[in-house]
Structure formats: C-alpha cells, structure tokens
Amino acid sequence: MAEGVSGKPPATEAGEMEQQLYEVRQKIHPRAVHGWFNNWRIALVLLTQIVYYGLPWLEWDGRQAVLFDLAARKFYLFGLVLWPQDFIWLAALLIISALALFLFTAVAGRLWCGYACPQTVYTELFMWIEQLFEGDHLKRRRLEAMPWNAQKLLRRGGKQAAWIILSLWTGFTFVGYFTPIHVLGQEVLAWTLGPWETFWLLFYGSVTWGFAGMMREQVCKYMCPYARFQSVMFDPDTLVITYDYKRGEPRGARRKGTDYRAAGLGDCVNCGICVQVCPTGIDIRNGLQYMCIGCAACIDACDRVMERMDYPKGLIRYSTQNAIEGKYADKEIWRHAFRPRTLVYTFILAAISAAFVYTLAERTPLRVDVIRDRATLSRQTEQGMIENLYRLQIINMDNRTHRYAVSASGIDGLKVVAGESVEIAALATADLQVTLQAAPLRIERPSTPVIFRVQALDDPGIVREAKSSFLR
C-alpha cells in the first residue's frame, strides 16, 4: 500500500485506508561529486554543447555549413549537399546509430544515457545553474523547506530566469539548423519571426525547460522507452555499474582504523553517499535497476569514501554479473566482451558503415528523369525520319556549375537533333526538351528501349543514364 506525503497511508472518513495508485514524487537534490567519471561527464557535456550551439554559426563556401533547408528541399553538410532523393543515406545513418546503441549497450550498459543523452546533458547544465543560485544539496533542501520570503524568491527567481534564457537559446539554436541562423537572429531582433519558427522555438525551449529543469529523473524513469527495453540487451557479461556485495556486506558504520573484520562487517560503511549523489535517487546496493542511467556518480563517491577509510577502491565499480559472482576474475572481463552477440553486432555495424561511407563517397551529384511528350508520341519528318520528343529533368546536385552533353543509344543511327547540351548552375534544376530521330528501317519494333546518357563536359566522372522508349 503506497504511503502519502506524511509517510502514513491516508484514511477515508469511514476509517478505511485509501490506496494510492501512483508513488508520490520525492524531489531529489543530488549531492555534488568529484572524480574520474564525473570529469568525463563534464567534458562530454561541454563537447556536445560546443558542437550543438556552435555548428550553426560555421560558414562553408559562403553559406551555413550545416543547414537543413526544408523549403528548398536541400540538406547542407559542409561540402556535401543531400536532396530528398538521397533519403537512403538518412535511413542508413539511422540504422548505423541503432546498431551502435545495441553494441555499446551489450558491451558496457547505458553509456549513452550516462554521458551523452540530451536529457542527461541538459539536466547537468540546469543543475549547475541551480547550484550557482541555490548552493549545494543541503542548502537546496533547506531552501525547499523554507517559507517564501525575499531570499527564496530572489534565488528561485534568478534560477528560473537563467533556465528560461538557456531554454530559449536552445530552441533558437534548434530552429537555426532549419532557418539560416543569421537570418533567424535578424528576424528575432525585428520581431518578424514566422509562425512555424515561433512555434518550434518556443516548443523546443519549453520542452528543454520542462524536461531538464522540472521533470528530470522522471523522464528517465517513466518516459524514456530505452529504460524499459535495455534489459533485453544485457547479459551476465555486460559491463555495468555494480555493488560488490560479497566484499561490502554486511554493511555498517565504524571509525577509521578499527578492526571491522573482527566485528563481522564488510567494506561498506553505510554512509549513503552513493544514494545522495544519484540523479535518479536509487540505491545501487540493491542491485542493478532499470532507473540507473549509468552515470557512475556512485563510483566516484564510493571511491572517495574508500580513500578516506584507507580501503581498496572498487566497492562500487564497472563489472559484470559473472565477475561479481566469482565466475572469472576482473582482469578477464574484457576477454568476455568479445562474445558472439557483440561480434555479430560489430560485424554488421562495420559492414553497413563501410557501405555507407563508400556509396556516399562514390555518389554521383547528378539526377536525370525522362518524361515523354504525351502530346506528340511519334511523328515523321519531311526527310522520312521518325522523331520522338522527350523532356529531361536534370538536377545538378553539385556545388559547381556544369555544362552537360546529352546522347542516346539503343537504335542504330539514333541521333539527338535538339537539346544536345545544357548548362545548369550549382544546386539547380533544368527542364530540357530533347528530340531523337531514327531511320524507319532501323526500328524493328513498335516500342524500342533507348538509353539517355547525360555527362558533364568538364568532369567525365559525373554521368547518369536514364531509360525510356522510342515509338515507331
């Protein structure tokens, strides 16, 4: 039976106990922690945000280096320009990302969640701001219990203002990936934002504020689907954050330097700091739980306690279930990382990644579509030649202007008598009227397959072929 806020089950007027269907949220104020894993987390927070906030401001060939121009249906990635026809590479990239997540999870648990997930990263940023305005975890708890006064209003108001500024800047940057960010900045200053730009800026900003500032661990515990299905990717050889219960139990308080072994105690001093630093408020000593995001804060905290007590580090550490149970030594963990599941993931991931890189590097920046002239399917000229009309839609997907030559094959003596060449500007599309002629004696069937060949005159490697038919 769930307990109420007071710690006791609420009673109805009739004296019966009322059962609550949902757990009452206890606000978590994580304790600050220092250590090797925390330094890695800080470094990755800074790295990811430098990339996210800085990338839209980079210039490349006189334009924004990374821009997803939905209106023009062009995606700019530095020197690469992708079109809607290149959707296959986006699908391949999503497959590669999914396989990489499966591989990393099978090898070392929730590395993504603990160090690079946007929810983790922005929660970390918002907690830095909270600590700046409200102090450490003890001061924050006292402030939480304090009645509203000028001090509380100032600290909470300053924190919320800083959160809102960061959230709006995050939303502005997000929209800047779809609208050139310099143009977007001018629109914001002039109050001329379009409706969709305004919506997404406010929506993304409010989601950032709500998830990272207000909901925090609730997102990881109840909303994130990854927390629910991660267990199917774990096995007894997966490297996860574990508490060495054989070494730590039975736990109990003691003074430094006492013979705790004689008292029948393990290495765990039951200080509870591993719980205090956990951003989701779990006790890792109760075993691996789906709420654990793998941030390793408990490892850093426990190692510092072990140092102060002159005990060996690693009471809480990255290990595997089989290693903790003594089936093999810790030094053999990495050998067990190379098991059938991870090897299969690695092989598939490497194969798809290699194919992705190769096909993208060999991609021809040219597309040709042939459309027959429906008004005049076939006609005979005064010289007795059979003539067919076509419309070629040619897309120059390159960053340079090219002149293209058009030729056709499939019938002996087939000639292009109109539309032999065309010059198309960079990243532009042209409709070219093309006329083919062939001698009647050379045409053996009512409909003969023909192949159009479009080739850049200044770069013979840029060539495309398109199929159509020639009617007698």
C-alpha positions in Angstrom: 0.0 0.0 0.0 1.5 3.3 -1.0 2.2 6.0 1.5 1.1 9.6 1.4 3.3 12.7 1.7 3.1 12.4 5.5 4.6 8.9 5.4 1.3 7.3 6.5 -1.5 5.9 4.3 -4.3 8.4 4.1 -7.6 7.4 5.7 -11.1 8.0 4.4 -14.0 9.3 6.6 -15.2 5.8 7.3 -11.8 4.9 8.7 -10.8 2.8 5.8 -7.3 3.0 4.3 -7.1 4.6 0.9 -4.7 3.0 -1.6 -2.8 5.4 -3.9 -2.1 4.2 -7.4 0.9 6.4 -8.0 4.1 6.9 -6.0 4.4 10.4 -4.5 7.4 12.1 -6.0 10.1 12.9 -3.6 12.2 15.8 -5.0 15.8 14.8 -5.5 18.7 17.2 -4.7 21.8 15.2 -5.8 25.0 15.8 -3.9 27.9 17.1 -5.9 30.6 14.6 -6.7 34.1 14.7 -7.9 36.1 12.0 -9.6 37.3 10.4 -12.9 33.9 9.6 -14.2 32.5 13.0 -13.3 35.3 14.7 -15.2 34.4 12.6 -18.3 30.8 13.6 -17.9 31.7 17.3 -17.7 34.0 17.0 -20.7 31.2 15.4 -22.8 28.6 17.9 -21.7 30.9 20.7 -22.8 31.9 19.0 -26.0 28.3 18.2 -27.1 27.1 21.7 -26.3 30.0 23.4 -28.1 29.1 21.3 -31.2 25.4 21.9 -30.8 25.5 25.7 -30.2 28.5 26.4 -32.4 27.8 24.4 -35.5 25.0 26.6 -37.0 27.4 29.6 -36.9 30.1 28.0 -39.1 30.3 29.1 -42.7 31.2 27.0 -45.7 31.5 28.3 -49.2 29.6 31.4 -48.3 26.7 29.6 -46.7 25.9 28.0 -43.4 27.9 24.8 -43.0 25.1 22.7 -41.6 21.6 23.6 -42.7 18.5 21.5 -43.3 16.7 23.7 -45.7 13.2 22.1 -45.8 11.7 24.8 -48.1 14.3 24.3 -50.8 14.5 20.5 -50.0 18.3 20.6 -49.6 20.4 19.4 -46.7 23.8 21.1 -46.4 26.5 19.2 -44.5 29.7 21.2 -45.1 30.7 20.4 -48.7 28.0 17.7 -49.1 24.5 18.6 -50.3 21.8 16.0 -49.9 18.4 16.0 -51.7 15.2 14.2 -51.0 16.3 11.5 -53.4 19.2 10.8 -51.0 16.9 9.6 -48.3 18.5 6.2 -48.4 21.6 7.6 -46.7 19.5 9.1 -43.9 17.9 5.7 -43.4 21.3 4.0 -43.4 22.6 6.6 -40.8 19.6 5.7 -38.5 20.3 2.0 -38.8 24.0 2.6 -38.0 23.0 4.7 -34.9 20.7 1.9 -33.7 23.3 -0.8 -34.2 25.9 1.3 -32.4 23.5 1.7 -29.5 22.8 -2.0 -29.4 26.6 -2.8 -29.5 27.5 -0.3 -26.8 24.7 -1.4 -24.5 25.6 -5.1 -24.9 29.3 -4.3 -24.1 29.0 -1.6 -21.4 25.4 -0.9 -20.5 23.8 2.6 -20.6 26.9 4.6 -21.7 24.7 6.8 -23.9 22.3 7.6 -21.1 25.0 8.4 -18.6 27.2 10.7 -20.7 25.7 11.9 -24.0 21.9 11.7 -23.9 20.3 15.2 -24.2 18.2 14.6 -21.1 21.4 13.9 -19.1 23.3 16.7 -20.6 20.7 19.4 -20.1 19.8 18.2 -16.7 23.5 18.5 -15.8 23.5 22.1 -17.2 20.4 23.0 -15.3 21.8 21.6 -12.1 25.0 23.7 -12.5 22.7 26.7 -12.7 20.7 25.6 -9.7 23.8 25.1 -7.6 25.0 28.5 -8.6 21.9 30.2 -7.4 20.8 27.9 -4.5 24.0 26.3 -3.3 24.9 22.7 -2.5 22.4 19.9 -1.9 22.0 20.8 1.8 21.3 24.4 1.1 18.8 23.5 -1.6 16.9 21.2 0.8 16.8 24.0 3.4 15.6 26.4 0.8 12.9 23.9 -0.3 11.6 23.7 3.2 11.8 27.5 3.9 8.6 29.6 3.6 8.5 32.0 0.8 10.4 35.2 1.6 12.6 37.7 -0.3 15.7 35.5 -0.2 13.8 32.4 -1.6 12.1 34.5 -4.2 15.3 36.0 -5.3 17.2 32.7 -5.5 14.3 30.8 -7.2 13.5 33.6 -9.5 17.1 34.0 -10.6 17.4 30.3 -11.2 14.2 30.2 -13.3 15.3 33.3 -15.3 18.6 31.6 -16.1 16.8 28.4 -17.0 14.4 30.2 -19.3 17.2 32.1 -21.1 19.2 28.8 -21.7 16.0 27.1 -22.9 15.1 29.8 -25.3 18.7 29.9 -26.6 18.5 26.1 -27.1 15.2 26.5 -29.0 16.7 29.3 -31.1 19.7 27.2 -32.0 17.5 24.2 -32.9 15.5 26.4 -35.3 18.8 27.8 -36.6 19.5 24.3 -38.1 16.5 24.8 -40.4 16.4 28.5 -41.0 19.8 30.3 -41.6 20.8 31.4 -38.1 21.9 34.9 -39.2 18.5 35.4 -40.8 16.8 34.0 -37.8 18.7 36.3 -35.5 17.6 39.3 -37.5 14.0 38.1 -37.5 14.1 37.7 -33.7 15.5 41.2 -33.2 13.0 42.7 -35.6 10.1 40.7 -34.2 9.3 39.3 -37.6 9.5 35.5 -36.9 7.2 33.3 -39.0 4.5 31.2 -37.2 6.4 27.9 -37.6 9.7 29.4 -36.5 8.0 30.9 -33.4 6.2 27.6 -32.6 9.3 25.5 -32.8 11.5 28.0 -30.9 9.0 28.1 -28.0 8.1 24.4 -28.2 11.7 23.2 -28.1 12.6 25.7 -25.4 9.7 24.8 -23.2 10.4 21.1 -23.6 14.0 21.7 -22.6 12.9 23.7 -19.5 10.2 21.2 -18.5 12.3 18.0 -19.0 15.7 19.2 -17.7 14.5 21.7 -15.1 11.3 20.3 -13.7 10.9 16.6 -14.5 14.5 15.5 -14.6 14.7 11.9 -13.3 11.0 11.3 -14.1 11.8 11.4 -17.8 14.4 8.7 -17.4 12.3 6.6 -15.0 8.9 6.7 -16.6 9.0 8.3 -20.1 12.1 7.0 -21.8 11.4 3.7 -23.6 15.1 2.8 -23.6 14.9 2.3 -19.8 12.3 -0.4 -20.4 13.8 -2.5 -23.1 17.5 -2.2 -22.2 17.3 -5.4 -20.1 16.9 -7.5 -23.3 20.3 -6.2 -24.5 22.0 -7.1 -21.2 23.5 -10.5 -20.3 25.7 -11.7 -17.4 28.8 -10.5 -19.3 27.6 -6.9 -19.9 29.8 -4.4 -18.1 27.5 -2.4 -15.8 27.8 -0.4 -12.6 27.6 -3.0 -9.7 28.0 -3.1 -6.0 30.3 -5.9 -4.8 28.0 -7.3 -2.2 30.5 -10.1 -1.3 33.0 -7.5 -0.3 30.6 -4.9 1.1 28.2 -6.9 3.2 27.3 -6.9 6.0 27.4 -3.1 5.9 27.7 -0.9 9.0 29.2 2.3 10.4 32.6 2.3 12.1 35.5 4.5 12.9 38.5 4.7 10.7 41.3 2.3 11.7 39.0 -0.1 13.7 39.2 -3.8 13.0 35.8 -4.0 11.3 36.5 -7.6 10.2 36.5 -8.7 13.8 33.1 -7.1 14.2 31.9 -9.1 11.2 31.4 -6.1 8.9 32.2 -5.7 5.2 33.8 -2.7 3.5 30.6 -0.7 3.1 30.4 1.9 5.9 26.7 2.5 5.1 27.3 6.3 4.7 24.6 6.5 2.0 26.6 8.9 -0.2 26.2 6.7 -3.2 22.4 7.3 -2.9 22.9 11.0 -2.2 24.8 11.6 -5.5 22.5 9.5 -7.7 20.5 11.8 -10.1 17.6 9.3 -10.1 17.7 8.6 -6.3 18.2 4.8 -6.4 20.4 2.7 -4.1 22.8 0.8 -6.3 23.5 -1.6 -3.4 20.0 -3.1 -4.0 21.3 -4.4 -7.4 21.0 -3.1 -10.9 17.7 -1.3 -11.6 16.2 0.0 -14.8 16.2 3.5 -13.3 20.1 3.5 -13.3 21.3 5.7 -16.1 24.9 4.6 -15.8 26.4 8.0 -14.9 28.9 6.4 -12.5 28.4 9.1 -9.9 28.1 6.4 -7.2 31.5 5.0 -8.3 33.3 8.3 -7.8 31.5 8.9 -4.5 32.3 5.5 -3.1 35.9 5.6 -4.2 36.4 8.8 -2.2 34.9 7.2 0.9 37.2 4.2 0.4 40.2 6.5 0.1 39.3 8.3 3.4 38.9 4.9 5.1 42.1 3.5 3.6 40.1 0.7 2.0 40.7 -0.5 -1.6 38.7 1.3 -4.3 36.1 -0.5 -6.4 33.5 -1.5 -3.9 31.1 0.0 -6.5 32.6 -0.3 -9.9 32.1 -1.3 -13.5 31.9 -5.0 -13.6 29.8 -7.9 -14.9 27.4 -10.2 -13.1 29.6 -13.2 -13.7 32.7 -11.4 -12.4 30.9 -10.3 -9.2 29.7 -13.8 -8.7 33.3 -15.1 -9.0 32.9 -17.0 -12.2 36.0 -15.2 -13.6 38.4 -12.5 -12.4 38.0 -8.8 -13.1 41.1 -8.9 -15.3 39.2 -11.3 -17.7 36.2 -9.0 -18.2 37.5 -7.6 -21.4 38.1 -11.1 -22.9 34.4 -11.8 -22.3 33.4 -8.6 -24.1 34.2 -10.4 -27.3 31.4 -12.9 -27.3 29.0 -14.0 -30.2 26.4 -11.3 -29.6 28.9 -8.4 -29.7 30.9 -9.9 -32.5 27.8 -10.1 -34.7 26.8 -6.5 -33.8 30.4 -5.4 -34.6 30.5 -7.2 -38.0 27.0 -5.9 -39.1 27.9 -2.4 -37.9 31.2 -2.4 -39.7 29.7 -3.7 -42.9 26.9 -1.2 -43.0 29.3 1.7 -42.1 31.7 0.7 -44.8 28.9 0.5 -47.4 27.6 3.9 -46.2 31.0 5.6 -46.5 31.8 4.0 -49.8 28.4 4.8 -51.5 28.4 8.3 -50.2 31.9 8.9 -51.4 31.1 7.4 -54.8 27.7 9.3 -55.0 27.2 11.0 -58.4 25.9 14.6 -57.9 23.5 14.3 -60.9 20.0 13.1 -61.4 18.1 12.6 -64.6 14.5 11.8 -65.1 13.0 11.3 -68.6 9.4 12.2 -69.4 7.9 11.5 -72.8 6.0 14.2 -74.6 2.4 13.0 -74.3 1.1 15.5 -76.9 3.2 14.1 -79.7 4.2 10.4 -79.2 5.8 9.9 -82.6 5.9 11.8 -85.9 7.6 11.5 -89.3 9.7 14.3 -90.6 9.8 15.6 -94.2 13.0 13.6 -94.7 11.2 10.4 -93.7 12.9 10.1 -90.3 10.9 9.0 -87.2 11.0 11.6 -84.5 10.2 11.3 -80.7 10.0 14.2 -78.2 11.1 14.0 -74.6 11.5 16.2 -71.6 14.6 15.6 -69.5 14.6 16.9 -65.9 18.2 17.3 -64.9 19.3 18.1 -61.4 22.8 19.4 -60.8 23.4 18.2 -57.2 26.9 19.6 -57.2 28.3 22.8 -55.7 29.6 23.8 -59.1 28.1 24.9 -62.4 28.4 22.3 -65.1 27.6 22.0 -68.9 26.1 18.6 -69.7 26.1 16.8 -73.1 23.1 14.6 -73.9 23.4 11.5 -76.1 21.2 8.5 -76.7 21.6 4.8 -77.7 19.6 1.7 -78.3 18.9 2.1 -82.1 21.5 2.2 -84.9 21.9 5.7 -86.1 19.9 7.2 -83.3 20.6 11.0 -83.2 19.9 13.8 -80.8 18.7 16.7 -83.1 17.6 19.1 -80.3 18.7 19.5 -76.7 22.3 18.2 -77.2 23.7 20.2 -74.3 22.7 22.4 -71.4 24.4 24.4 -68.7 23.0 24.2 -65.2 24.0 26.3 -62.2 25.1 24.7 -58.9 22.3 23.0 -57.0 19.8 23.9 -59.7 17.3 22.0 -61.8 16.7 22.4 -65.6 14.0 21.0 -67.9 15.5 20.2 -71.3 13.4 19.5 -74.4 15.2 16.7 -76.3 14.3 15.4 -79.8 15.5 12.0 -81.1 15.5 10.9 -84.7 16.0 7.4 -86.2 15.6 5.9 -89.7 12.4 3.8 -90.1 14.4 0.8 -91.4 16.5 0.8 -88.2 13.4 0.4 -86.0 12.5 -3.2 -85.6 9.7 -2.9 -83.0 6.8 -0.5 -82.3 8.5 0.4 -79.0 12.2 0.1 -78.7 14.1 0.7 -75.4 16.6 3.6 -75.5 19.1 4.9 -73.0 19.8 8.6 -72.5 23.3 9.5 -71.3 23.9 12.8 -69.6 27.6 13.6 -68.9 29.4 16.7 -67.5 31.8 18.1 -70.2 34.2 19.4 -67.5 34.1 16.2 -65.4 33.7 12.9 -67.3 33.1 11.2 -63.9 29.8 12.9 -63.5 27.5 10.9 -65.7 24.0 9.4 -65.4 21.9 7.2 -67.6 18.1 7.0 -67.8 15.9 4.6 -69.7 12.9 5.3 -71.9 11.4 4.0 -75.2 11.3 5.1 -78.8 8.0 4.7 -80.6 7.7 3.9 -84.4 
